Amino acid sequence: MTQTPETPSDLARAPRIFLVAAEPSGDALAGDLMDALRALRPDVEIAGVGGPEMARRGALSPFDISELSVFGLFDGLKIINLVHQRAQETADAAKAFEADAVILIDSWGFMLRAAWKLREVLPDTPLIKYVAPQVFAARRERAKVAADTFDHLLAIHPFDAPYFTEHGMDVTFVGNPALERDLSGDGPAFRARHGVAETDPLLLILFGSRKSELTRLFPRFADAVKRLKADRPGLKFVTPLASSIAAQAQEMIAAEPAFADLIVVESDERRDAFHAADAALACSGTVTLELARLGVPTVAAYRLGWLAWAAARFFLMKSKYISLANIAADEMLIPEHVQTRCRGDVLAQSVGELLDDAGRRADVSKRLREVTEHMRGAGGSPSVNAAQAILGLVTS
């Protein structure tokens, strides 16, 4: 049965919460969660494994999480020894902190192994999974594994719970934090700073946050940009780089003639860039949901290693779409070009159709905003909901 724990008003001592985030998207969720926990319980003590968002709030990670940011079974196998080592270090850090609960955020493969190590050293400490594996799309068997491994699930989609409750797992639906995050920005100011005229078409290029995503998508995006430039000499391009790939991406961009005039900005200008753009070419992921919230017409792309793709394509995938906005709308609002269709010519054509049709962009923008508003649902802030559930579970 789905549960919604309440937070007690006074506790015997300050709760000690250990957060684990292994990727930039999880680190962002952890940062929001830390803010919410402290707002509800100013005396809460927080430590954990994470990235710059957690560090900025005072929780310094014992190791660099960027080395764990890979996607797919076969990419994961390449670093399996490192994963086991970091999972053990995570468990040891949580034990040293004397955690009252451990929150394992997203990143299924690493979090599963970390949970196994945590169970060995902290057998009585609640292990709370924040963000369910996407069993609605693939690998339904993970629901039972999650129920056998974790003590509670904080689900971000309203359609998650039944997959897990049927295996006896307690679930709290908290909402999707990506739909609450502050995405305010100043598009005209961004254009003025970077010499982009109000009438110049501007395309966002988003390579993803994993190094494997960058290396697989970069040549396809470069080819698409070269083709788009040939037909639209006035088109401008901008890329806000995730910190996890920034150094490598800068080197690759500098060596690629197609990106000679690409406007490269850091994460502090990301939201302004989103507001300034007419359309986006993006690595499929959380960012496409953020763009959908702002009504930015987007073309999504993704590539896996070939063995991982074959396994996903023929044995694992259950959903028609990979973008959450498309899944929620049950229609292709965001064109998706995956694997064999993730080619420069296909991407250029798809983006070009958006850039050349202002009416279509306006219609898509309106629908994307409507869908994400529907996905937000009723209730309070997802991060506050998650914080309330955690404190309720720790102090019950």
PEDADA-V975217 format. One record per residue. N is the residue number from 1. RES is the residue in three letters. D_FIRST is the distance of its C-alpha to the first C-alpha in Angstrom with 2 decimals. Layout:
n=N res=RES d_first=D_FIRST
n=N res=RES d_first=D_FIRST
This chain:
n=1 res=MET d_first=0.00
n=2 res=THR d_first=3.81
n=3 res=GLN d_first=6.28
n=4 res=THR d_first=9.93
n=5 res=PRO d_first=12.19
n=6 res=GLU d_first=15.67
n=7 res=THR d_first=18.89
n=8 res=PRO d_first=21.19
n=9 res=SER d_first=24.67
n=10 res=ASP d_first=26.70
n=11 res=LEU d_first=26.25
n=12 res=ALA d_first=28.65
n=13 res=ARG d_first=29.57
n=14 res=ALA d_first=28.96
n=15 res=PRO d_first=25.87
n=16 res=ARG d_first=26.90
n=17 res=ILE d_first=24.83
n=18 res=PHE d_first=25.88
n=19 res=LEU d_first=25.22
n=20 res=VAL d_first=25.95
n=21 res=ALA d_first=27.02
n=22 res=ALA d_first=29.18
n=23 res=GLU d_first=30.15
n=24 res=PRO d_first=31.48
n=25 res=SER d_first=28.43
n=26 res=GLY d_first=26.24
n=27 res=ASP d_first=29.00
n=28 res=ALA d_first=28.86
n=29 res=LEU d_first=25.13
n=30 res=ALA d_first=25.89
n=31 res=GLY d_first=28.74
n=32 res=ASP d_first=26.73
n=33 res=LEU d_first=24.10
n=34 res=MET d_first=26.98
n=35 res=ASP d_first=28.40
n=36 res=ALA d_first=25.20
n=37 res=LEU d_first=24.72
n=38 res=ARG d_first=28.37
n=39 res=ALA d_first=28.24
n=40 res=LEU d_first=25.55
n=41 res=ARG d_first=27.12
n=42 res=PRO d_first=30.74
n=43 res=ASP d_first=31.19
n=44 res=VAL d_first=28.46
n=45 res=GLU d_first=29.99
n=46 res=ILE d_first=29.09
n=47 res=ALA d_first=30.45
n=48 res=GLY d_first=29.62
n=49 res=VAL d_first=30.62
n=50 res=GLY d_first=31.18
n=51 res=GLY d_first=33.84
n=52 res=PRO d_first=35.96
n=53 res=GLU d_first=33.28
n=54 res=MET d_first=32.04
n=55 res=ALA d_first=35.68
n=56 res=ARG d_first=36.73
n=57 res=ARG d_first=34.38
n=58 res=GLY d_first=35.75
n=59 res=ALA d_first=33.51
n=60 res=LEU d_first=35.99
n=61 res=SER d_first=34.86
n=62 res=PRO d_first=36.63
n=63 res=PHE d_first=37.25
n=64 res=ASP d_first=37.55
n=65 res=ILE d_first=34.34
n=66 res=SER d_first=36.36
n=67 res=GLU d_first=37.33
n=68 res=LEU d_first=33.70
n=69 res=SER d_first=33.32
n=70 res=VAL d_first=33.62
n=71 res=PHE d_first=31.76
n=72 res=GLY d_first=31.49
n=73 res=LEU d_first=31.70
n=74 res=PHE d_first=35.47
n=75 res=ASP d_first=35.95
n=76 res=GLY d_first=33.50
n=77 res=LEU d_first=35.52
n=78 res=LYS d_first=38.60
n=79 res=ILE d_first=37.25
n=80 res=ILE d_first=35.19
n=81 res=ASN d_first=37.36
n=82 res=LEU d_first=37.01
n=83 res=VAL d_first=33.20
n=84 res=HIS d_first=33.16
n=85 res=GLN d_first=35.64
n=86 res=ARG d_first=33.72
n=87 res=ALA d_first=30.45
n=88 res=GLN d_first=32.37
n=89 res=GLU d_first=33.90
n=90 res=THR d_first=30.53
n=91 res=ALA d_first=29.31
n=92 res=ASP d_first=32.65
n=93 res=ALA d_first=32.51
n=94 res=ALA d_first=29.06
n=95 res=LYS d_first=30.39
n=96 res=ALA d_first=33.59
n=97 res=PHE d_first=31.71
n=98 res=GLU d_first=29.81
n=99 res=ALA d_first=26.51
n=100 res=ASP d_first=23.75
n=101 res=ALA d_first=21.28
n=102 res=VAL d_first=21.94
n=103 res=ILE d_first=20.57
n=104 res=LEU d_first=21.29
n=105 res=ILE d_first=21.80
n=106 res=ASP d_first=21.96
n=107 res=SER d_first=24.72
n=108 res=TRP d_first=22.90
n=109 res=GLY d_first=25.92
n=110 res=PHE d_first=27.08
n=111 res=MET d_first=23.76
n=112 res=LEU d_first=22.93
n=113 res=ARG d_first=26.33
n=114 res=ALA d_first=26.14
n=115 res=ALA d_first=22.90
n=116 res=TRP d_first=24.76
n=117 res=LYS d_first=27.66
n=118 res=LEU d_first=25.64
n=119 res=ARG d_first=23.99
n=120 res=GLU d_first=27.56
n=121 res=VAL d_first=28.93
n=122 res=LEU d_first=26.00
n=123 res=PRO d_first=24.01
n=124 res=ASP d_first=22.25
n=125 res=THR d_first=21.59
n=126 res=PRO d_first=18.09
n=127 res=LEU d_first=18.17
n=128 res=ILE d_first=16.18
n=129 res=LYS d_first=16.45
n=130 res=TYR d_first=17.32
n=131 res=VAL d_first=17.55
n=132 res=ALA d_first=16.02
n=133 res=PRO d_first=18.62
n=134 res=GLN d_first=19.42
n=135 res=VAL d_first=18.20
n=136 res=PHE d_first=18.42
n=137 res=ALA d_first=22.13
n=138 res=ALA d_first=22.89
n=139 res=ARG d_first=22.10
n=140 res=ARG d_first=18.85
n=141 res=GLU d_first=19.25
n=142 res=ARG d_first=18.49
n=143 res=ALA d_first=14.72
n=144 res=LYS d_first=15.12
n=145 res=VAL d_first=17.68
n=146 res=ALA d_first=15.51
n=147 res=ALA d_first=12.79
n=148 res=ASP d_first=15.87
n=149 res=THR d_first=17.57
n=150 res=PHE d_first=15.55
n=151 res=ASP d_first=13.46
n=152 res=HIS d_first=11.43
n=153 res=LEU d_first=11.69
n=154 res=LEU d_first=13.11
n=155 res=ALA d_first=13.18
n=156 res=ILE d_first=16.23
n=157 res=HIS d_first=15.82
n=158 res=PRO d_first=13.71
n=159 res=PHE d_first=13.78
n=160 res=ASP d_first=12.55
n=161 res=ALA d_first=8.74
n=162 res=PRO d_first=8.90
n=163 res=TYR d_first=11.48
n=164 res=PHE d_first=9.60
n=165 res=THR d_first=6.14
n=166 res=GLU d_first=8.71
n=167 res=HIS d_first=10.35
n=168 res=GLY d_first=7.88
n=169 res=MET d_first=7.93
n=170 res=ASP d_first=6.33
n=171 res=VAL d_first=7.23
n=172 res=THR d_first=9.20
n=173 res=PHE d_first=11.31
n=174 res=VAL d_first=14.75
n=175 res=GLY d_first=17.21
n=176 res=ASN d_first=20.12
n=177 res=PRO d_first=22.71
n=178 res=ALA d_first=25.42
n=179 res=LEU d_first=25.19
n=180 res=GLU d_first=25.95
n=181 res=ARG d_first=28.65
n=182 res=ASP d_first=32.16
n=183 res=LEU d_first=34.06
n=184 res=SER d_first=37.09
n=185 res=GLY d_first=40.40
n=186 res=ASP d_first=44.03
n=187 res=GLY d_first=45.12
n=188 res=PRO d_first=48.74
n=189 res=ALA d_first=49.29
n=190 res=PHE d_first=48.03
n=191 res=ARG d_first=50.43
n=192 res=ALA d_first=53.26
n=193 res=ARG d_first=52.72
n=194 res=HIS d_first=52.81
n=195 res=GLY d_first=55.55
n=196 res=VAL d_first=53.47
n=197 res=ALA d_first=55.00
n=198 res=GLU d_first=52.96
n=199 res=THR d_first=53.98
n=200 res=ASP d_first=53.28
n=201 res=PRO d_first=50.29
n=202 res=LEU d_first=47.94
n=203 res=LEU d_first=45.49
n=204 res=LEU d_first=42.78
n=205 res=ILE d_first=42.56
n=206 res=LEU d_first=39.40
n=207 res=PHE d_first=39.61
n=208 res=GLY d_first=36.13
n=209 res=SER d_first=35.35
n=210 res=ARG d_first=35.72
n=211 res=LYS d_first=39.19
n=212 res=SER d_first=38.44
n=213 res=GLU d_first=37.57
n=214 res=LEU d_first=40.80
n=215 res=THR d_first=43.00
n=216 res=ARG d_first=41.68
n=217 res=LEU d_first=41.65
n=218 res=PHE d_first=44.75
n=219 res=PRO d_first=47.45
n=220 res=ARG d_first=45.72
n=221 res=PHE d_first=45.31
n=222 res=ALA d_first=48.92
n=223 res=ASP d_first=50.18
n=224 res=ALA d_first=48.31
n=225 res=VAL d_first=49.78
n=226 res=LYS d_first=53.25
n=227 res=ARG d_first=53.02
n=228 res=LEU d_first=51.71
n=229 res=LYS d_first=54.54
n=230 res=ALA d_first=57.13
n=231 res=ASP d_first=56.31
n=232 res=ARG d_first=55.35
n=233 res=PRO d_first=57.65
n=234 res=GLY d_first=56.40
n=235 res=LEU d_first=52.76
n=236 res=LYS d_first=51.45
n=237 res=PHE d_first=48.70
n=238 res=VAL d_first=46.57
n=239 res=THR d_first=44.09
n=240 res=PRO d_first=42.02
n=241 res=LEU d_first=41.47
n=242 res=ALA d_first=38.44
n=243 res=SER d_first=39.74
n=244 res=SER d_first=38.42
n=245 res=ILE d_first=40.87
n=246 res=ALA d_first=43.52
n=247 res=ALA d_first=46.32
n=248 res=GLN d_first=46.15
n=249 res=ALA d_first=45.75
n=250 res=GLN d_first=48.78
n=251 res=GLU d_first=50.92
n=252 res=MET d_first=49.88
n=253 res=ILE d_first=50.47
n=254 res=ALA d_first=53.88
n=255 res=ALA d_first=54.94
n=256 res=GLU d_first=53.82
n=257 res=PRO d_first=56.44
n=258 res=ALA d_first=53.98
n=259 res=PHE d_first=52.32
n=260 res=ALA d_first=55.63
n=261 res=ASP d_first=54.85
n=262 res=LEU d_first=51.08
n=263 res=ILE d_first=50.03
n=264 res=VAL d_first=47.99
n=265 res=VAL d_first=46.11
n=266 res=GLU d_first=43.90
n=267 res=SER d_first=40.35
n=268 res=ASP d_first=41.62
n=269 res=GLU d_first=42.95
n=270 res=ARG d_first=39.96
n=271 res=ARG d_first=38.69
n=272 res=ASP d_first=42.27
n=273 res=ALA d_first=42.76
n=274 res=PHE d_first=39.69
n=275 res=HIS d_first=41.13
n=276 res=ALA d_first=44.57
n=277 res=ALA d_first=43.68
n=278 res=ASP d_first=44.23
n=279 res=ALA d_first=42.03
n=280 res=ALA d_first=40.40
n=281 res=LEU d_first=40.46
n=282 res=ALA d_first=37.43
n=283 res=CYS d_first=35.71
n=284 res=SER d_first=32.34
n=285 res=GLY d_first=29.55
n=286 res=THR d_first=28.10
n=287 res=VAL d_first=31.57
n=288 res=THR d_first=31.51
n=289 res=LEU d_first=28.59
n=290 res=GLU d_first=30.65
n=291 res=LEU d_first=33.66
n=292 res=ALA d_first=31.79
n=293 res=ARG d_first=30.89
n=294 res=LEU d_first=34.62
n=295 res=GLY d_first=35.61
n=296 res=VAL d_first=37.61
n=297 res=PRO d_first=38.27
n=298 res=THR d_first=37.40
n=299 res=VAL d_first=38.15
n=300 res=ALA d_first=35.71
n=301 res=ALA d_first=36.96
n=302 res=TYR d_first=35.75
n=303 res=ARG d_first=37.28
n=304 res=LEU d_first=36.09
n=305 res=GLY d_first=38.33
n=306 res=TRP d_first=39.47
n=307 res=LEU d_first=37.81
n=308 res=ALA d_first=34.43
n=309 res=TRP d_first=35.02
n=310 res=ALA d_first=35.94
n=311 res=ALA d_first=32.79
n=312 res=ALA d_first=30.63
n=313 res=ARG d_first=32.66
n=314 res=PHE d_first=32.94
n=315 res=PHE d_first=29.92
n=316 res=LEU d_first=27.03
n=317 res=MET d_first=26.90
n=318 res=LYS d_first=24.66
n=319 res=SER d_first=25.04
n=320 res=LYS d_first=28.20
n=321 res=TYR d_first=28.36
n=322 res=ILE d_first=27.94
n=323 res=SER d_first=28.05
n=324 res=LEU d_first=24.88
n=325 res=ALA d_first=26.95
n=326 res=ASN d_first=28.10
n=327 res=ILE d_first=24.67
n=328 res=ALA d_first=23.46
n=329 res=ALA d_first=26.74
n=330 res=ASP d_first=27.02
n=331 res=GLU d_first=30.66
n=332 res=MET d_first=32.95
n=333 res=LEU d_first=33.55
n=334 res=ILE d_first=34.12
n=335 res=PRO d_first=36.45
n=336 res=GLU d_first=35.21
n=337 res=HIS d_first=37.83
n=338 res=VAL d_first=36.52
n=339 res=GLN d_first=38.65
n=340 res=THR d_first=41.62
n=341 res=ARG d_first=41.47
n=342 res=CYS d_first=41.28
n=343 res=ARG d_first=45.07
n=344 res=GLY d_first=47.38
n=345 res=ASP d_first=48.84
n=346 res=VAL d_first=45.55
n=347 res=LEU d_first=44.08
n=348 res=ALA d_first=47.30
n=349 res=GLN d_first=47.37
n=350 res=SER d_first=43.79
n=351 res=VAL d_first=44.35
n=352 res=GLY d_first=47.78
n=353 res=GLU d_first=46.47
n=354 res=LEU d_first=44.35
n=355 res=LEU d_first=47.21
n=356 res=ASP d_first=49.73
n=357 res=ASP d_first=47.83
n=358 res=ALA d_first=47.17
n=359 res=GLY d_first=45.85
n=360 res=ARG d_first=43.24
n=361 res=ARG d_first=42.19
n=362 res=ALA d_first=41.81
n=363 res=ASP d_first=39.70
n=364 res=VAL d_first=37.40
n=365 res=SER d_first=37.14
n=366 res=LYS d_first=36.10
n=367 res=ARG d_first=33.42
n=368 res=LEU d_first=31.97
n=369 res=ARG d_first=31.71
n=370 res=GLU d_first=30.05
n=371 res=VAL d_first=27.41
n=372 res=THR d_first=26.51
n=373 res=GLU d_first=26.41
n=374 res=HIS d_first=23.91
n=375 res=MET d_first=21.79
n=376 res=ARG d_first=21.89
n=377 res=GLY d_first=19.92
n=378 res=ALA d_first=19.64
n=379 res=GLY d_first=18.95
n=380 res=GLY d_first=20.79
n=381 res=SER d_first=22.02
n=382 res=PRO d_first=19.63
n=383 res=SER d_first=21.41
n=384 res=VAL d_first=21.14
n=385 res=ASN d_first=17.41
n=386 res=ALA d_first=17.18
n=387 res=ALA d_first=19.68
n=388 res=GLN d_first=17.94
n=389 res=ALA d_first=14.70
n=390 res=ILE d_first=17.03
n=391 res=LEU d_first=19.16
n=392 res=GLY d_first=16.40
n=393 res=LEU d_first=15.17
n=394 res=VAL d_first=18.84
n=395 res=THR d_first=19.97
n=396 res=SER d_first=17.33
